[in-house]
Amino acid sequence: MSFPKFVDQAKIFVEAGKGGNGCVSFRREKFVPYGGPDGGNGGDGGSVFLRANPEMTTLYDFILKPHYKAEDGQHGKGKNMHGKNGKDLYIDVPCGCVVYKIVDNQQKIFIKDLKVPYETLLVAKGGKGGRGNADFKSSTNRAPKIAELGLPGEKVTLFLELKLIADVGIIGLPNAGKSTLLSVLTAAKPKIADYPFTTLSPNLGVFVYGSYKFVLCDIPGLIEDAHKGKGLGIEFLRHIERTKILLHLIDITPATEDIEILYKNYKII
């Protein structure tokens, strides 16, 4: 069984739907040669929402598909028929996804932290549909020949950053046995081998005992001076920001040295 690759940062481009155009039309009936205006309004364009999905644990799908667009609104028609609104687009992201808007100078502006399962966030609003000529009829203009064009939907570039949500974060030096412990306590099957940096990305597992359960996260190992970029650096430490408990796993043989290295790295962070 294959699992999606772990990716915790991604840039996506979203576009809401364009509003439909209003219609210029006049009523045509037998014996009524000059019927009044009956052009319908255009439908509104669909909006784009992000939705927190507790079943997702990676942003890998957004590397494969970074562009998303909601449906356009349909154009208005004669006989006062309004165009159908475009369908809203919901994009699922993992719980713990932090959403930023990227502006022209590539500056990231924080929008929201999606931590609650199935909560939604509007990121691009659909364009308003244009009015048909029936809406422009007045006491001074009984037969308007104008209608509005639909407005464009919003276009937004987003930066997504995943911070995994777990109850317990397992941290320690490379080869301390973090992945082994995770595989024993949960049904997770992380890669286990007798060499440093076997774990290159966080692994999640669920410990179940009767009706009680909690989520564990195995964080890639840190080495001395990891805060300076050595080894895998400290890139993955964002995933322990939300954990309720940090479990420091150490090899009992050089225990004192291991504890000092861990303490030094986390104190600097």
Backbone as CSV, one residue per row, in Angstrom:
resi,resn,N_x,N_y,N_z,CA_x,CA_y,CA_z,C_x,C_y,C_z
1,MET,0.852,-1.204,0.000,0.000,0.000,0.000,0.883,1.247,0.000
2,SER,0.656,2.186,-0.933,1.469,3.386,-1.022,0.740,4.559,-0.373
3,PHE,1.519,5.463,0.238,0.962,6.629,0.892,1.454,7.880,0.176
4,PRO,0.668,8.962,0.177,1.104,10.186,-0.483,2.350,10.752,0.185
5,LYS,3.223,11.373,-0.613,4.444,11.953,-0.079,4.105,13.099,0.867
6,PHE,4.971,13.269,1.881,4.711,14.314,2.862,5.249,15.644,2.344
7,VAL,4.365,16.614,2.236,4.717,17.979,1.845,4.005,18.909,2.815
8,ASP,4.731,19.855,3.402,4.094,20.726,4.391,4.074,22.198,3.991
9,GLN,4.468,22.507,2.751,4.359,23.871,2.244,3.970,23.820,0.771
10,ALA,3.073,24.709,0.354,2.645,24.722,-1.047,2.064,26.087,-1.392
11,LYS,2.219,26.448,-2.662,1.616,27.678,-3.186,0.527,27.282,-4.182
12,ILE,-0.656,27.880,-4.036,-1.744,27.570,-4.963,-2.349,28.860,-5.514
13,PHE,-2.984,28.730,-6.664,-3.587,29.870,-7.350,-5.083,29.585,-7.507
14,VAL,-5.912,30.441,-6.941,-7.357,30.204,-6.987,-8.053,31.371,-7.686
15,GLU,-9.115,31.043,-8.389,-9.885,32.055,-9.108,-11.369,31.758,-8.952
16,ALA,-12.102,32.750,-8.483,-13.553,32.603,-8.370,-14.186,32.762,-9.754
17,GLY,-15.440,32.325,-9.873,-16.130,32.389,-11.153,-16.547,33.802,-11.540
18,LYS,-16.606,34.045,-12.843,-17.060,35.333,-13.378,-18.588,35.381,-13.352
19,GLY,-19.132,36.560,-13.089,-20.581,36.719,-13.133,-21.095,36.674,-14.564
20,GLY,-22.285,36.118,-14.746,-22.877,36.062,-16.082,-23.352,37.430,-16.549
21,ASN,-23.418,37.626,-17.855,-23.873,38.908,-18.409,-25.393,39.022,-18.348
22,GLY,-25.862,40.256,-18.168,-27.296,40.511,-18.269,-27.735,40.461,-19.730
23,CYS,-29.012,40.280,-19.950,-29.541,40.094,-21.307,-30.389,41.299,-21.741
24,VAL,-30.236,41.686,-23.011,-31.120,42.689,-23.610,-32.164,41.943,-24.438
25,SER,-33.402,42.013,-24.030,-34.467,41.284,-24.719,-35.793,42.013,-24.510
26,PHE,-36.704,41.853,-25.496,-38.030,42.461,-25.385,-39.098,41.399,-25.616
27,ARG,-40.180,41.568,-24.908,-41.265,40.595,-24.986,-41.852,40.578,-26.396
28,ARG,-42.023,39.370,-26.924,-42.591,39.228,-28.256,-43.856,38.378,-28.160
29,GLU,-44.993,39.013,-28.369,-46.268,38.298,-28.335,-47.111,38.715,-29.539
30,LYS,-47.972,37.836,-29.930,-48.886,38.147,-31.032,-49.777,39.327,-30.644
31,PHE,-49.894,40.253,-31.556,-50.702,41.461,-31.365,-50.081,42.448,-30.369
32,VAL,-48.825,42.162,-29.909,-48.120,43.111,-29.028,-46.766,43.401,-29.679
33,PRO,-46.748,44.281,-30.687,-45.512,44.519,-31.431,-44.427,45.216,-30.624
34,TYR,-44.817,45.941,-29.600,-43.823,46.666,-28.814,-43.892,46.234,-27.347
35,GLY,-43.561,44.974,-27.102,-43.578,44.469,-25.729,-42.469,45.093,-24.904
36,GLY,-42.636,45.053,-23.610,-41.647,45.655,-22.724,-40.381,44.819,-22.610
37,PRO,-39.362,45.361,-21.932,-38.093,44.643,-21.756,-38.267,43.426,-20.848
38,ASP,-37.626,42.329,-21.215,-37.716,41.122,-20.370,-36.375,40.386,-20.293
39,GLY,-35.288,41.158,-20.386,-33.959,40.545,-20.284,-33.610,40.200,-18.849
40,GLY,-33.213,38.956,-18.608,-32.892,38.502,-17.253,-31.481,38.867,-16.811
41,ASN,-31.249,38.749,-15.526,-29.930,39.036,-14.946,-28.996,37.838,-15.091
42,GLY,-27.706,38.129,-15.124,-26.718,37.051,-15.133,-26.549,36.461,-13.744
43,GLY,-26.164,35.199,-13.675,-25.935,34.557,-12.381,-24.603,34.961,-11.777
44,ASP,-24.510,34.897,-10.461,-23.247,35.198,-9.774,-22.240,34.076,-10.004
45,GLY,-20.964,34.440,-10.053,-19.916,33.432,-10.184,-19.723,32.673,-8.882
46,GLY,-19.265,31.443,-8.979,-19.014,30.642,-7.784,-17.819,31.154,-6.998
47,SER,-17.871,31.024,-5.688,-16.766,31.424,-4.816,-15.886,30.217,-4.497
48,VAL,-14.683,30.492,-3.985,-13.739,29.430,-3.632,-13.538,29.421,-2.120
49,PHE,-13.690,28.245,-1.531,-13.512,28.065,-0.090,-12.434,27.016,0.171
50,LEU,-11.703,27.180,1.268,-10.855,26.113,1.790,-11.624,25.431,2.908
51,ARG,-11.452,24.103,3.030,-12.171,23.335,4.052,-11.191,22.400,4.752
52,ALA,-11.168,22.462,6.094,-10.250,21.630,6.880,-10.736,20.184,6.912
53,ASN,-9.921,19.286,6.398,-10.269,17.862,6.326,-9.375,17.067,7.283
54,PRO,-9.944,16.487,8.351,-9.127,15.759,9.336,-8.503,14.482,8.792
55,GLU,-8.925,14.035,7.609,-8.368,12.813,7.024,-7.083,13.082,6.239
56,MET,-6.779,14.333,5.969,-5.588,14.675,5.183,-4.402,14.977,6.093
57,THR,-3.194,14.574,5.667,-1.989,14.811,6.471,-0.839,15.367,5.642
58,THR,-1.094,15.787,4.413,-0.033,16.308,3.553,-0.616,17.292,2.545
59,LEU,0.252,18.165,2.035,-0.135,19.120,0.995,0.348,18.661,-0.377
60,TYR,0.689,17.395,-0.489,1.283,16.863,-1.722,0.395,17.083,-2.946
61,ASP,-0.921,16.952,-2.782,-1.840,17.117,-3.916,-1.714,18.494,-4.561
62,PHE,-1.349,19.501,-3.765,-1.257,20.861,-4.300,0.025,21.079,-5.099
63,ILE,1.009,20.207,-4.912,2.199,20.251,-5.765,1.830,19.738,-7.156
64,LEU,0.977,18.725,-7.195,0.545,18.149,-8.468,-0.461,19.047,-9.181
65,LYS,-1.321,19.712,-8.415,-2.361,20.564,-9.008,-2.440,21.878,-8.231
66,PRO,-1.750,22.922,-8.703,-1.743,24.190,-7.967,-2.814,25.195,-8.394
67,HIS,-3.533,24.939,-9.490,-4.504,25.905,-10.004,-5.943,25.411,-9.791
68,TYR,-6.812,26.325,-9.306,-8.207,25.974,-9.026,-9.120,27.124,-9.461
69,LYS,-10.266,26.772,-10.050,-11.216,27.795,-10.500,-12.650,27.327,-10.267
70,ALA,-13.463,28.240,-9.735,-14.883,27.948,-9.527,-15.652,28.204,-10.827
71,GLU,-16.902,27.760,-10.861,-17.735,27.905,-12.055,-18.155,29.360,-12.291
72,ASP,-18.262,29.719,-13.567,-18.800,31.031,-13.928,-20.324,31.013,-13.800
73,GLY,-20.895,32.192,-13.566,-22.348,32.311,-13.588,-22.849,32.282,-15.029
74,GLN,-24.044,31.787,-15.238,-24.601,31.729,-16.589,-25.218,33.073,-16.974
75,HIS,-25.287,33.324,-18.277,-25.845,34.584,-18.768,-27.369,34.600,-18.610
76,GLY,-27.906,35.809,-18.464,-29.354,35.955,-18.426,-29.961,35.701,-19.802
77,LYS,-31.252,35.442,-19.842,-31.957,35.176,-21.100,-33.245,35.998,-21.158
78,GLY,-33.901,35.915,-22.306,-35.180,36.597,-22.454,-36.252,35.957,-21.594
79,LYS,-37.429,36.561,-21.604,-38.562,36.099,-20.801,-38.248,36.147,-19.306
80,ASN,-37.407,37.139,-18.934,-37.030,37.359,-17.524,-36.380,36.133,-16.886
81,MET,-35.659,35.377,-17.687,-34.967,34.191,-17.158,-33.565,34.587,-16.696
82,HIS,-33.350,34.449,-15.393,-32.048,34.796,-14.817,-31.069,33.637,-14.988
83,GLY,-29.801,33.984,-15.159,-28.775,32.959,-15.293,-28.538,32.231,-13.978
84,LYS,-28.150,30.982,-14.068,-27.873,30.173,-12.879,-26.552,30.601,-12.254
85,ASN,-26.520,30.634,-10.916,-25.271,30.951,-10.219,-24.237,29.853,-10.438
86,GLY,-22.974,30.244,-10.514,-21.905,29.259,-10.626,-21.762,28.473,-9.334
87,LYS,-21.353,27.236,-9.437,-21.196,26.375,-8.260,-19.946,26.765,-7.481
88,ASP,-20.100,26.886,-6.157,-18.945,27.174,-5.302,-17.968,26.001,-5.327
89,LEU,-16.689,26.319,-5.177,-15.644,25.298,-5.161,-15.079,25.179,-3.751
90,TYR,-15.065,23.957,-3.214,-14.489,23.691,-1.896,-13.206,22.883,-2.079
91,ILE,-12.109,23.420,-1.560,-10.805,22.764,-1.660,-10.434,22.232,-0.282
92,ASP,-10.280,20.929,-0.161,-9.926,20.327,1.125,-8.437,20.502,1.413
93,VAL,-8.130,20.901,2.651,-6.754,21.011,3.139,-6.681,20.286,4.480
94,PRO,-5.497,19.883,4.930,-5.397,19.198,6.222,-5.740,20.130,7.384
95,CYS,-6.272,19.563,8.453,-6.428,20.325,9.691,-5.037,20.760,10.156
96,GLY,-4.935,21.994,10.622,-3.634,22.511,11.011,-2.963,23.284,9.897
97,CYS,-3.711,23.557,8.829,-3.163,24.295,7.691,-3.260,25.799,7.964
98,VAL,-2.127,26.481,7.896,-2.088,27.931,8.078,-2.114,28.579,6.692
99,VAL,-3.043,29.509,6.498,-3.276,30.092,5.173,-2.759,31.529,5.130
100,TYR,-1.948,31.823,4.109,-1.434,33.168,3.877,-1.820,33.624,2.472
101,LYS,-2.056,34.918,2.328,-2.274,35.509,1.004,-0.971,36.143,0.550
102,ILE,-0.573,35.862,-0.687,0.648,36.438,-1.243,0.273,37.652,-2.088
103,VAL,0.808,38.806,-1.735,0.516,40.039,-2.468,1.610,40.297,-3.499
104,ASP,1.502,41.423,-4.210,2.358,41.690,-5.366,3.851,41.615,-5.069
105,ASN,4.260,42.079,-3.916,5.690,42.080,-3.594,6.141,40.775,-2.938
106,GLN,5.333,39.733,-3.104,5.622,38.403,-2.554,5.560,38.356,-1.029
107,GLN,5.022,39.400,-0.425,4.838,39.400,1.025,3.687,38.478,1.393
108,LYS,3.854,37.725,2.466,2.818,36.812,2.937,1.998,37.492,4.037
109,ILE,0.683,37.521,3.831,-0.227,38.111,4.812,-1.076,36.995,5.420
110,PHE,-0.998,36.843,6.734,-1.745,35.790,7.425,-3.247,36.010,7.272
111,ILE,-3.959,34.914,6.930,-5.420,34.980,6.817,-6.088,34.202,7.944
112,LYS,-5.765,32.909,8.058,-6.447,32.086,9.068,-5.681,30.788,9.293
113,ASP,-5.830,30.265,10.493,-5.284,28.963,10.870,-6.460,27.991,10.956
114,LEU,-6.522,27.047,10.021,-7.656,26.108,9.964,-7.375,24.904,10.861
115,LYS,-7.801,25.002,12.108,-7.528,23.947,13.087,-8.741,23.089,13.408
116,VAL,-9.941,23.606,13.160,-11.175,22.898,13.523,-11.644,22.047,12.342
117,PRO,-11.890,20.747,12.561,-12.333,19.883,11.462,-13.559,20.433,10.737
118,TYR,-13.461,20.460,9.427,-14.540,20.847,8.509,-14.903,22.331,8.551
119,GLU,-14.136,23.152,9.257,-14.402,24.590,9.163,-13.985,25.071,7.773
120,THR,-14.636,26.129,7.302,-14.376,26.630,5.955,-13.871,28.069,5.998
121,LEU,-13.211,28.453,4.922,-12.663,29.804,4.798,-12.881,30.288,3.368
122,LEU,-13.572,31.421,3.219,-13.756,32.028,1.906,-12.451,32.706,1.492
123,VAL,-11.882,32.296,0.368,-10.608,32.873,-0.078,-10.741,33.670,-1.375
124,ALA,-11.794,33.430,-2.156,-12.003,34.184,-3.395,-13.508,34.266,-3.664
125,LYS,-14.031,35.488,-3.714,-15.477,35.687,-3.886,-15.833,35.771,-5.370
126,GLY,-16.927,35.117,-5.722,-17.380,35.117,-7.106,-17.860,36.483,-7.569
127,GLY,-17.729,36.730,-8.883,-18.157,38.003,-9.451,-19.674,38.125,-9.490
128,LYS,-20.158,39.351,-9.351,-21.601,39.612,-9.376,-22.116,39.540,-10.807
129,GLY,-23.286,38.915,-10.972,-23.897,38.851,-12.294,-24.417,40.207,-12.741
130,GLY,-24.360,40.469,-14.051,-24.845,41.741,-14.581,-26.366,41.791,-14.660
131,ARG,-26.928,42.990,-14.597,-28.377,43.160,-14.666,-28.853,43.180,-16.119
132,GLY,-29.995,42.540,-16.348,-30.603,42.580,-17.670,-31.370,43.869,-17.886
133,ASN,-31.814,44.097,-19.126,-32.464,45.386,-19.411,-33.805,45.565,-18.706
134,ALA,-34.412,44.476,-18.244,-35.666,44.619,-17.494,-35.449,45.422,-16.221
135,ASP,-34.251,45.346,-15.650,-33.946,46.078,-14.422,-33.761,47.575,-14.660
136,PHE,-33.574,47.971,-15.910,-33.317,49.379,-16.212,-34.579,50.128,-16.655
137,LYS,-35.704,49.437,-16.691,-36.957,50.078,-17.090,-37.366,51.121,-16.048
138,SER,-37.778,52.276,-16.520,-38.203,53.349,-15.615,-39.322,54.150,-16.282
139,SER,-39.822,55.139,-15.550,-40.908,55.966,-16.095,-40.429,56.821,-17.262
140,THR,-39.140,57.072,-17.312,-38.594,57.894,-18.401,-37.957,57.062,-19.503
141,ASN,-37.747,55.786,-19.237,-37.149,54.900,-20.250,-37.906,53.579,-20.228
142,ARG,-38.917,53.484,-21.078,-39.787,52.308,-21.078,-39.181,51.135,-21.837
143,ALA,-38.196,51.400,-22.679,-37.614,50.322,-23.491,-36.084,50.410,-23.489
144,PRO,-35.461,50.192,-22.330,-33.990,50.285,-22.258,-33.320,49.208,-23.111
145,LYS,-32.253,49.622,-23.776,-31.510,48.688,-24.627,-30.102,48.441,-24.076
146,ILE,-30.002,48.508,-22.789,-28.701,48.288,-22.149,-28.792,47.162,-21.126
147,ALA,-27.661,46.534,-20.884,-27.537,45.502,-19.844,-26.103,45.541,-19.338
148,GLU,-25.887,44.983,-18.178,-24.550,44.995,-17.575,-23.794,43.705,-17.878
149,LEU,-22.487,43.843,-17.980,-21.626,42.668,-18.062,-21.400,42.122,-16.653
150,GLY,-21.175,40.835,-16.554,-20.854,40.250,-15.255,-19.468,40.675,-14.799
151,LEU,-19.289,40.788,-13.493,-17.990,41.182,-12.941,-17.077,39.967,-12.811
152,PRO,-15.764,40.174,-12.947,-14.833,39.044,-12.797,-14.761,38.572,-11.350
153,GLY,-14.440,37.300,-11.162,-14.238,36.776,-9.813,-12.856,37.131,-9.299
154,GLU,-12.686,37.045,-8.004,-11.386,37.361,-7.402,-10.345,36.310,-7.777
155,LYS,-9.117,36.774,-7.980,-7.978,35.888,-8.206,-7.003,36.072,-7.053
156,VAL,-6.608,34.975,-6.427,-5.764,35.055,-5.239,-4.665,33.996,-5.309
157,THR,-3.463,34.387,-4.893,-2.367,33.431,-4.723,-2.211,33.164,-3.232
158,LEU,-2.241,31.896,-2.854,-2.181,31.516,-1.442,-0.936,30.692,-1.150
159,PHE,-0.406,30.892,0.042,0.687,30.051,0.543,0.136,29.242,1.707
160,LEU,0.242,27.927,1.607,-0.261,27.027,2.642,0.905,26.434,3.413
161,GLU,0.793,26.443,4.729,1.828,25.859,5.591,1.144,24.919,6.584
162,LEU,1.552,23.671,6.558,0.929,22.670,7.424,1.685,22.531,8.735
163,LYS,0.937,22.609,9.835,1.470,22.301,11.159,0.616,21.168,11.709
164,LEU,1.180,19.975,11.714,0.416,18.800,12.116,-0.128,18.944,13.532
165,ILE,-1.314,18.388,13.737,-1.954,18.422,15.054,-1.850,17.034,15.685
166,ALA,-1.145,16.936,16.794,-0.983,15.657,17.490,-1.034,15.905,18.992
167,ASP,-1.375,14.861,19.737,-1.408,14.978,21.196,-0.007,14.865,21.790
168,VAL,0.810,13.980,21.197,2.161,13.732,21.706,3.160,13.838,20.559
169,GLY,4.190,14.656,20.739,5.265,14.750,19.758,6.485,13.999,20.264
170,ILE,6.975,13.036,19.475,8.146,12.241,19.863,9.379,12.883,19.245
171,ILE,10.297,13.370,20.095,11.493,14.043,19.609,12.731,13.372,20.177
172,GLY,13.855,13.546,19.493,15.102,12.950,19.942,16.145,12.999,18.851
173,LEU,17.334,12.493,19.151,18.414,12.455,18.173,18.150,11.362,17.141
174,PRO,18.848,11.392,15.998,18.698,10.317,15.005,19.014,8.953,15.617
175,ASN,18.260,7.943,15.201,18.463,6.565,15.659,18.180,6.357,17.144
176,ALA,17.376,7.216,17.741,17.033,7.034,19.154,15.933,5.999,19.330
177,GLY,15.236,5.658,18.239,14.162,4.668,18.317,12.774,5.261,18.242
178,LYS,12.666,6.495,17.755,11.360,7.172,17.696,10.380,6.432,16.788
179,SER,10.840,6.066,15.595,9.958,5.369,14.647,9.585,3.983,15.160
180,THR,10.533,3.317,15.819,10.250,1.996,16.385,9.167,2.096,17.450
181,LEU,9.286,3.092,18.324,8.277,3.294,19.367,6.910,3.567,18.744
182,LEU,6.878,4.408,17.712,5.612,4.713,17.046,4.990,3.459,16.445
183,SER,5.820,2.604,15.838,5.299,1.386,15.203,4.784,0.379,16.224
184,VAL,5.337,0.403,17.439,4.900,-0.519,18.492,3.596,-0.038,19.136
185,LEU,3.486,1.260,19.342,2.318,1.807,20.033,1.111,2.000,19.121
186,THR,1.348,2.120,17.819,0.261,2.401,16.879,0.335,1.445,15.690
187,ALA,-0.600,1.615,14.775,-0.617,0.803,13.554,0.212,1.430,12.441
188,ALA,0.885,2.541,12.735,1.710,3.198,11.721,2.874,2.300,11.323
189,LYS,3.307,2.416,10.077,4.418,1.614,9.562,5.510,2.518,8.994
190,PRO,6.180,3.272,9.854,7.251,4.141,9.358,8.470,3.320,8.946
191,LYS,9.303,3.906,8.099,10.536,3.231,7.691,11.480,3.163,8.886
192,ILE,12.024,1.966,9.149,12.929,1.762,10.287,14.210,1.114,9.779
193,ALA,15.351,1.704,10.116,16.641,1.140,9.703,17.708,1.601,10.682
194,ASP,18.854,0.917,10.650,19.925,1.189,11.606,20.922,2.193,11.035
195,TYR,20.429,3.359,10.640,21.321,4.433,10.212,20.614,5.763,10.458
196,PRO,21.390,6.834,10.644,20.782,8.129,10.965,19.888,8.658,9.849
197,PHE,18.907,9.458,10.233,17.992,10.138,9.317,17.190,9.174,8.455
198,THR,16.810,8.029,9.045,15.881,7.133,8.345,14.550,7.845,8.140
199,THR,14.121,8.581,9.165,12.881,9.358,9.073,13.192,10.741,8.517
200,LEU,12.670,11.022,7.325,12.928,12.299,6.664,11.737,13.242,6.731
201,SER,10.609,12.759,7.220,9.420,13.594,7.371,8.603,13.057,8.541
202,PRO,7.750,13.890,9.141,6.959,13.437,10.293,6.027,12.282,9.945
203,ASN,5.830,11.393,10.911,4.884,10.283,10.773,3.839,10.385,11.881
204,LEU,2.591,10.103,11.537,1.507,10.125,12.516,1.005,8.719,12.792
205,GLY,0.595,8.484,14.034,-0.009,7.216,14.407,-1.020,7.440,15.517
206,VAL,-2.009,6.569,15.610,-3.053,6.695,16.638,-2.931,5.541,17.622
207,PHE,-2.719,5.874,18.887,-2.677,4.873,19.956,-4.101,4.649,20.457
208,VAL,-4.526,3.393,20.489,-5.892,3.066,20.909,-5.851,2.068,22.061
209,TYR,-6.544,2.396,23.145,-6.672,1.484,24.282,-8.117,1.564,24.758
210,GLY,-8.919,0.561,24.388,-10.338,0.596,24.712,-11.008,1.756,23.995
211,SER,-11.692,2.603,24.757,-12.358,3.766,24.168,-11.458,4.997,24.155
212,TYR,-10.229,4.832,24.669,-9.315,5.966,24.762,-8.333,5.931,23.600
213,LYS,-8.079,7.081,22.996,-7.091,7.135,21.918,-6.456,8.522,21.849
214,PHE,-5.234,8.560,21.362,-4.563,9.836,21.131,-3.589,9.691,19.966
215,VAL,-3.213,10.833,19.396,-2.374,10.862,18.197,-0.931,11.170,18.577
216,LEU,-0.003,10.359,18.038,1.426,10.582,18.236,2.050,11.030,16.919
217,CYS,3.062,11.888,17.021,3.785,12.360,15.842,5.276,12.122,16.037
218,ASP,5.877,11.363,15.124,7.315,11.072,15.136,8.021,12.138,14.297
219,ILE,8.834,12.975,14.958,9.525,14.076,14.286,10.930,13.630,13.877
220,PRO,11.391,13.971,12.662,12.758,13.618,12.250,13.787,14.067,13.272
221,GLY,14.868,13.290,13.411,15.860,13.525,14.450,16.657,14.807,14.292
222,LEU,17.041,15.367,15.440,17.899,16.547,15.469,19.311,16.143,15.860
223,ILE,20.291,16.855,15.326,21.667,16.645,15.761,22.173,17.950,16.365
224,GLU,23.357,17.909,16.919,23.928,19.116,17.499,24.071,20.197,16.429
225,ASP,23.724,21.425,16.797,23.757,22.582,15.893,22.732,22.478,14.768
226,ALA,21.641,21.744,15.021,20.571,21.662,14.015,19.991,23.042,13.736
227,HIS,20.007,23.906,14.764,19.474,25.258,14.586,20.303,26.081,13.611
228,LYS,21.528,25.597,13.293,22.384,26.268,12.314,22.249,25.650,10.926
229,GLY,21.322,24.704,10.801,21.082,24.093,9.497,21.745,22.752,9.296
230,LYS,22.436,22.223,10.310,23.090,20.926,10.161,22.059,19.800,10.195
231,GLY,22.406,18.684,9.549,21.476,17.561,9.470,20.262,17.959,8.655
232,LEU,19.078,17.707,9.190,17.838,18.117,8.524,17.380,19.501,8.974
233,GLY,18.203,20.153,9.822,17.829,21.472,10.301,16.649,21.401,11.259
234,ILE,15.954,22.508,11.400,14.820,22.573,12.331,13.504,22.804,11.586
235,GLU,13.507,22.540,10.278,12.343,22.822,9.439,11.078,22.146,9.946
236,PHE,11.222,20.901,10.460,10.030,20.143,10.835,9.524,20.466,12.240
237,LEU,10.216,21.340,12.950,9.804,21.609,14.328,8.483,22.365,14.420
238,ARG,8.013,22.934,13.297,6.702,23.580,13.329,5.606,22.586,13.694
239,HIS,5.890,21.283,13.449,4.860,20.267,13.674,4.704,19.888,15.150
240,ILE,5.578,20.400,16.015,5.388,20.121,17.441,4.838,21.343,18.176
241,GLU,4.571,22.415,17.444,4.043,23.624,18.088,2.687,23.374,18.733
242,ARG,1.893,22.470,18.140,0.530,22.252,18.617,0.416,21.052,19.563
243,THR,1.482,20.316,19.771,1.381,19.112,20.596,1.183,19.479,22.066
244,LYS,0.398,18.657,22.758,0.135,18.897,24.173,1.296,18.411,25.041
245,ILE,1.974,17.344,24.565,3.076,16.744,25.323,4.245,16.493,24.381
246,LEU,5.469,16.790,24.827,6.675,16.428,24.082,7.348,15.258,24.790
247,LEU,7.533,14.171,24.063,8.169,12.983,24.617,9.612,12.945,24.114
248,HIS,10.585,13.186,25.015,12.000,13.157,24.647,12.498,11.714,24.728
249,LEU,12.815,11.129,23.593,13.288,9.746,23.553,14.806,9.751,23.400
250,ILE,15.501,9.083,24.328,16.965,9.088,24.288,17.506,7.663,24.364
251,ASP,18.691,7.492,23.804,19.424,6.230,23.912,20.067,6.209,25.294
252,ILE,19.849,5.144,26.058,20.280,5.106,27.457,21.799,5.109,27.608
253,THR,22.529,4.675,26.558,23.989,4.588,26.704,24.676,5.945,26.795
254,PRO,24.458,6.851,25.818,25.059,8.177,25.968,24.009,9.183,26.418
255,ALA,23.212,8.807,27.405,22.027,9.579,27.766,22.339,11.032,28.111
256,THR,23.369,11.256,28.913,23.667,12.617,29.361,23.984,13.530,28.191
257,GLU,24.817,13.030,27.273,25.191,13.834,26.103,23.976,14.120,25.222
258,ASP,23.122,13.109,25.034,21.923,13.283,24.211,21.010,14.356,24.786
259,ILE,20.815,14.303,26.103,19.937,15.270,26.758,20.483,16.685,26.587
260,GLU,21.796,16.832,26.716,22.407,18.154,26.580,22.225,18.711,25.169
261,ILE,22.378,17.850,24.163,22.218,18.292,22.770,20.776,18.700,22.507
262,LEU,19.833,17.870,22.967,18.421,18.192,22.775,18.063,19.505,23.463
263,TYR,18.518,19.638,24.705,18.194,20.838,25.470,18.748,22.082,24.781
264,LYS,19.971,21.965,24.266,20.609,23.097,23.601,19.814,23.535,22.375
265,ASN,19.402,22.568,21.551,18.665,22.889,20.325,17.308,23.508,20.622
266,TYR,16.555,22.905,21.557,15.208,23.397,21.835,15.233,24.713,22.595
267,LYS,16.279,24.932,23.382,16.393,26.200,24.098,16.620,27.341,23.112
268,ILE,17.449,27.089,22.098,17.718,28.112,21.079,16.474,28.392,20.258
269,ILE,15.717,27.307,19.955,14.497,27.462,19.163,13.450,28.238,19.952
